[in-house]
Amino acid sequence: MFTGIIQEVGRVREIKRGVQSVRISIEAPILISKISVGDSICTNGVCLTVTNKGKDTFQADATPETVRRTTLFELRTGDPVNLEPALTLKDFLGGHIVSGHVDGIGTIKRMWREENALWLSITTDAEIIRYIVEKGSVSVDGISLTIAKIAGESFDVSIIPHTAQQTTLALKKTGDHVNIECDMIGRYVAKFLNIDVERRPLDQVFDKDFLRNNGFI
């Protein structure tokens, strides 16, 4: 389990591709002393297991299922990656609950500046947008962000300078792909309440009629 608060921007030292799988070696000089073989490391939003550890690098494998749902196959030697070690019981939950189980890939369709903010507009599949709620949380390449606006099959996020500087977001450009993980609490709520999100997004489900009919108001 993770929080979406990036602790280091590592760098891909080596990547070996199978037909649909990946073995990746990542430089992480800041975090390496805290990493052990068998640990979970969130890498660009993907939960990976450390299989080997060197002086300043660690290795991890990604199966075909992980590769199909993420951008890992697109990585190249030298690429920066967002890193976060697994949450412990004594850590602060500074972002939101992130599992590292990516729902799918988004595409940056627009980037612009507004004073100190960096804005990103990201398009993704309709099945992912159904779980995106305005002012809710989303993980983009492992970064906990707040959704500012939803329009069709895209959503906008506003990035503060600190987040832009401490992650890979400032290095992105229009057309780049990113890993998207929806808020897991929203997914579980929809499942437990048996909500048909195939037909309506969550922000259209929880209206006053729903709250009244279920005794909330």
DRENDO-1510 file (C-alpha; in Angstrom, 1 decimal, always signed):
<recs>
REC; n; res; u; v; w
REC; 1; MET; +0.0; +0.0; +0.0 .
REC; 2; PHE; +1.2; +3.5; -0.9 .
REC; 3; THR; +0.2; +7.1; -0.4 .
REC; 4; GLY; +1.0; +8.7; -3.8 .
REC; 5; ILE; +3.7; +11.0; -2.2 .
REC; 6; ILE; +6.8; +10.5; -4.3 .
REC; 7; GLN; +10.1; +10.0; -2.3 .
REC; 8; GLU; +12.6; +9.9; -5.1 .
REC; 9; VAL; +12.8; +10.3; -8.9 .
REC; 10; GLY; +14.9; +7.3; -9.9 .
REC; 11; ARG; +16.3; +6.5; -13.3 .
REC; 12; VAL; +16.1; +3.4; -15.5 .
REC; 13; ARG; +19.6; +1.9; -15.8 .
REC; 14; GLU; +18.6; -1.1; -17.8 .
REC; 15; ILE; +15.5; -2.7; -19.2 .
REC; 16; LYS; +15.1; -6.2; -20.7 .
REC; 17; ARG; +11.9; -6.9; -22.6 .
REC; 18; GLY; +10.4; -10.3; -23.3 .
REC; 19; VAL; +7.5; -10.6; -25.7 .
REC; 20; GLN; +5.1; -9.2; -23.2 .
REC; 21; SER; +7.1; -9.0; -20.0 .
REC; 22; VAL; +9.8; -6.7; -18.6 .
REC; 23; ARG; +12.8; -6.9; -16.2 .
REC; 24; ILE; +13.9; -3.5; -15.1 .
REC; 25; SER; +16.9; -2.1; -13.2 .
REC; 26; ILE; +16.4; +1.3; -11.5 .
REC; 27; GLU; +18.9; +3.6; -9.9 .
REC; 28; ALA; +17.6; +4.8; -6.6 .
REC; 29; PRO; +20.5; +6.2; -4.5 .
REC; 30; ILE; +18.3; +7.9; -2.0 .
REC; 31; LEU; +16.0; +5.0; -1.2 .
REC; 32; ILE; +18.4; +2.1; -1.8 .
REC; 33; SER; +19.4; +1.9; +1.9 .
REC; 34; LYS; +15.7; +1.4; +2.8 .
REC; 35; ILE; +15.0; -1.2; +0.2 .
REC; 36; SER; +15.3; -5.0; +0.7 .
REC; 37; VAL; +14.7; -7.9; -1.6 .
REC; 38; GLY; +11.0; -8.8; -1.5 .
REC; 39; ASP; +9.9; -5.2; -0.8 .
REC; 40; SER; +7.2; -3.5; -2.8 .
REC; 41; ILE; +8.2; -0.3; -4.6 .
REC; 42; CYS; +5.6; +1.8; -6.4 .
REC; 43; THR; +7.3; +2.7; -9.7 .
REC; 44; ASN; +5.4; +5.2; -11.9 .
REC; 45; GLY; +2.3; +4.1; -10.1 .
REC; 46; VAL; +3.0; +0.3; -10.6 .
REC; 47; CYS; +3.5; -1.9; -7.5 .
REC; 48; LEU; +6.7; -3.9; -8.2 .
REC; 49; THR; +8.5; -6.4; -6.1 .
REC; 50; VAL; +12.3; -6.0; -5.6 .
REC; 51; THR; +14.0; -9.1; -6.8 .
REC; 52; ASN; +17.6; -8.0; -6.5 .
REC; 53; LYS; +19.5; -5.2; -5.0 .
REC; 54; GLY; +22.9; -3.5; -5.8 .
REC; 55; LYS; +24.9; -0.6; -4.5 .
REC; 56; ASP; +22.5; +2.0; -5.8 .
REC; 57; THR; +20.0; +0.0; -7.9 .
REC; 58; PHE; +17.2; -2.5; -7.6 .
REC; 59; GLN; +15.7; -4.9; -10.0 .
REC; 60; ALA; +12.0; -5.9; -10.5 .
REC; 61; ASP; +10.0; -8.0; -12.9 .
REC; 62; ALA; +6.7; -7.1; -14.6 .
REC; 63; THR; +4.4; -9.9; -15.9 .
REC; 64; PRO; +2.4; -9.7; -19.2 .
REC; 65; GLU; -0.7; -8.6; -17.3 .
REC; 66; THR; +1.1; -5.7; -15.7 .
REC; 67; VAL; +2.7; -4.7; -19.0 .
REC; 68; ARG; -0.7; -4.7; -20.7 .
REC; 69; ARG; -2.2; -2.3; -18.3 .
REC; 70; THR; +0.7; +0.1; -17.8 .
REC; 71; THR; +3.4; +2.1; -19.6 .
REC; 72; LEU; +6.3; +0.0; -18.3 .
REC; 73; PHE; +7.0; -1.4; -21.8 .
REC; 74; GLU; +7.5; +2.1; -23.1 .
REC; 75; LEU; +10.4; +2.9; -20.7 .
REC; 76; ARG; +13.9; +3.4; -22.1 .
REC; 77; THR; +17.3; +3.5; -20.5 .
REC; 78; GLY; +17.8; +6.8; -18.7 .
REC; 79; ASP; +14.1; +7.6; -18.3 .
REC; 80; PRO; +13.2; +9.1; -14.9 .
REC; 81; VAL; +10.6; +7.2; -12.8 .
REC; 82; ASN; +8.6; +8.2; -9.7 .
REC; 83; LEU; +9.4; +6.0; -6.7 .
REC; 84; GLU; +7.7; +5.4; -3.4 .
REC; 85; PRO; +8.3; +2.5; -0.9 .
REC; 86; ALA; +5.4; +0.8; +0.7 .
REC; 87; LEU; +3.6; +2.5; +3.5 .
REC; 88; THR; +4.2; +1.5; +7.1 .
REC; 89; LEU; +1.9; +1.8; +10.1 .
REC; 90; LYS; +3.9; +4.7; +11.5 .
REC; 91; ASP; +3.9; +6.8; +8.3 .
REC; 92; PHE; +1.8; +9.8; +7.5 .
REC; 93; LEU; -1.0; +9.3; +5.0 .
REC; 94; GLY; -0.1; +12.5; +3.1 .
REC; 95; GLY; -1.9; +11.7; -0.2 .
REC; 96; HIS; -4.6; +9.0; -0.5 .
REC; 97; ILE; -4.6; +5.2; -0.4 .
REC; 98; VAL; -2.9; +3.9; -3.5 .
REC; 99; SER; -2.5; +0.2; -4.2 .
REC; 100; GLY; -0.1; +0.3; -7.2 .
REC; 101; HIS; -2.6; -1.7; -9.2 .
REC; 102; VAL; -3.0; +0.4; -12.3 .
REC; 103; ASP; -6.4; +0.6; -13.9 .
REC; 104; GLY; -5.2; +1.7; -17.3 .
REC; 105; ILE; -3.3; +4.3; -19.3 .
REC; 106; GLY; -4.1; +7.9; -19.9 .
REC; 107; THR; -2.7; +10.3; -22.5 .
REC; 108; ILE; -1.8; +13.9; -21.8 .
REC; 109; LYS; -3.8; +15.9; -24.3 .
REC; 110; ARG; -2.9; +19.4; -23.1 .
REC; 111; MET; -0.5; +21.2; -20.7 .
REC; 112; TRP; -0.6; +24.8; -19.7 .
REC; 113; ARG; +0.4; +27.3; -16.9 .
REC; 114; GLU; -1.7; +29.4; -14.7 .
REC; 115; GLU; +0.5; +31.5; -12.4 .
REC; 116; ASN; +2.3; +29.0; -10.2 .
REC; 117; ALA; +0.2; +26.0; -11.3 .
REC; 118; LEU; +1.0; +23.5; -14.0 .
REC; 119; TRP; -2.3; +22.1; -15.5 .
REC; 120; LEU; -2.6; +18.7; -17.2 .
REC; 121; SER; -5.6; +17.5; -19.1 .
REC; 122; ILE; -5.6; +13.7; -19.4 .
REC; 123; THR; -7.8; +11.5; -21.6 .
REC; 124; THR; -8.5; +7.9; -20.7 .
REC; 125; ASP; -11.0; +5.1; -21.2 .
REC; 126; ALA; -14.6; +5.6; -20.4 .
REC; 127; GLU; -14.5; +2.7; -17.9 .
REC; 128; ILE; -11.9; +4.6; -15.9 .
REC; 129; ILE; -13.6; +8.0; -16.1 .
REC; 130; ARG; -16.7; +6.4; -14.5 .
REC; 131; TYR; -14.7; +6.2; -11.2 .
REC; 132; ILE; -13.2; +9.7; -11.5 .
REC; 133; VAL; -15.0; +12.2; -9.2 .
REC; 134; GLU; -14.5; +15.9; -9.3 .
REC; 135; LYS; -12.4; +17.0; -6.2 .
REC; 136; GLY; -11.7; +13.3; -5.6 .
REC; 137; SER; -8.3; +11.7; -5.7 .
REC; 138; VAL; -6.5; +9.9; -8.6 .
REC; 139; SER; -3.0; +8.4; -8.9 .
REC; 140; VAL; -1.2; +9.6; -12.1 .
REC; 141; ASP; +2.2; +7.8; -12.5 .
REC; 142; GLY; +2.0; +7.1; -8.8 .
REC; 143; ILE; +1.4; +10.7; -7.8 .
REC; 144; SER; -1.6; +11.5; -5.6 .
REC; 145; LEU; -3.5; +14.3; -7.3 .
REC; 146; THR; -6.9; +16.0; -6.9 .
REC; 147; ILE; -9.3; +16.0; -9.9 .
REC; 148; ALA; -10.2; +19.6; -10.7 .
REC; 149; LYS; -12.6; +19.0; -13.6 .
REC; 150; ILE; -14.1; +16.2; -15.7 .
REC; 151; ALA; -15.1; +16.7; -19.3 .
REC; 152; GLY; -16.2; +13.7; -21.4 .
REC; 153; GLU; -13.4; +11.2; -21.4 .
REC; 154; SER; -10.8; +13.5; -19.9 .
REC; 155; PHE; -10.0; +15.0; -16.5 .
REC; 156; ASP; -7.9; +18.0; -15.4 .
REC; 157; VAL; -5.4; +18.2; -12.6 .
REC; 158; SER; -3.6; +21.3; -11.2 .
REC; 159; ILE; +0.0; +20.7; -10.0 .
REC; 160; ILE; +1.7; +22.9; -7.4 .
REC; 161; PRO; +5.4; +23.8; -8.0 .
REC; 162; HIS; +6.7; +21.4; -5.3 .
REC; 163; THR; +5.0; +18.4; -6.9 .
REC; 164; ALA; +6.2; +19.4; -10.4 .
REC; 165; GLN; +9.8; +19.7; -9.1 .
REC; 166; GLN; +9.8; +16.5; -7.0 .
REC; 167; THR; +8.2; +14.2; -9.7 .
REC; 168; THR; +8.4; +13.5; -13.4 .
REC; 169; LEU; +5.4; +15.7; -14.2 .
REC; 170; ALA; +7.3; +18.8; -15.2 .
REC; 171; LEU; +9.2; +16.6; -17.8 .
REC; 172; LYS; +6.1; +15.4; -19.5 .
REC; 173; LYS; +4.8; +16.7; -22.8 .
REC; 174; THR; +1.6; +16.5; -24.8 .
REC; 175; GLY; +1.0; +13.0; -26.1 .
REC; 176; ASP; +2.9; +11.3; -23.3 .
REC; 177; HIS; +1.2; +8.3; -21.6 .
REC; 178; VAL; +0.7; +8.0; -17.9 .
REC; 179; ASN; -0.5; +5.2; -15.5 .
REC; 180; ILE; -3.9; +5.9; -14.0 .
REC; 181; GLU; -5.2; +4.3; -10.8 .
REC; 182; CYS; -8.7; +5.3; -9.6 .
REC; 183; ASP; -9.5; +5.9; -5.9 .
REC; 184; MET; -10.0; +2.3; -4.5 .
REC; 185; ILE; -12.5; +3.5; -1.9 .
REC; 186; GLY; -14.8; +4.7; -4.6 .
REC; 187; ARG; -14.5; +1.3; -6.4 .
REC; 188; TYR; -15.3; -0.6; -3.2 .
REC; 189; VAL; -18.2; +1.7; -2.4 .
REC; 190; ALA; -19.7; +1.1; -5.9 .
REC; 191; LYS; -19.2; -2.7; -5.6 .
REC; 192; PHE; -20.7; -3.0; -2.1 .
REC; 193; LEU; -23.7; -0.7; -2.9 .
REC; 194; ASN; -24.2; -2.7; -6.2 .
REC; 195; ILE; -24.1; +0.6; -8.2 .
REC; 196; ASP; -24.3; +0.1; -12.0 .
REC; 197; VAL; -21.3; +2.3; -13.0 .
REC; 198; GLU; -21.4; +0.8; -16.4 .
REC; 199; ARG; -24.3; +3.2; -17.1 .
REC; 200; ARG; -23.6; +6.2; -14.9 .
REC; 201; PRO; -20.4; +7.7; -13.5 .
REC; 202; LEU; -20.1; +7.9; -9.7 .
REC; 203; ASP; -20.5; +11.7; -9.6 .
REC; 204; GLN; -23.9; +11.2; -11.2 .
REC; 205; VAL; -24.9; +8.3; -8.9 .
REC; 206; PHE; -24.5; +10.0; -5.5 .
REC; 207; ASP; -27.2; +12.6; -6.0 .
REC; 208; LYS; -29.8; +13.8; -3.5 .
REC; 209; ASP; -32.2; +11.1; -4.5 .
REC; 210; PHE; -29.6; +8.4; -3.8 .
REC; 211; LEU; -28.7; +9.9; -0.4 .
REC; 212; ARG; -32.4; +10.4; +0.6 .
REC; 213; ASN; -33.4; +6.8; -0.5 .
REC; 214; ASN; -30.5; +5.3; +1.5 .
REC; 215; GLY; -31.2; +7.3; +4.7 .
REC; 216; PHE; -28.3; +9.7; +4.5 .
REC; 217; ILE; -30.5; +12.8; +4.5 .
</recs>
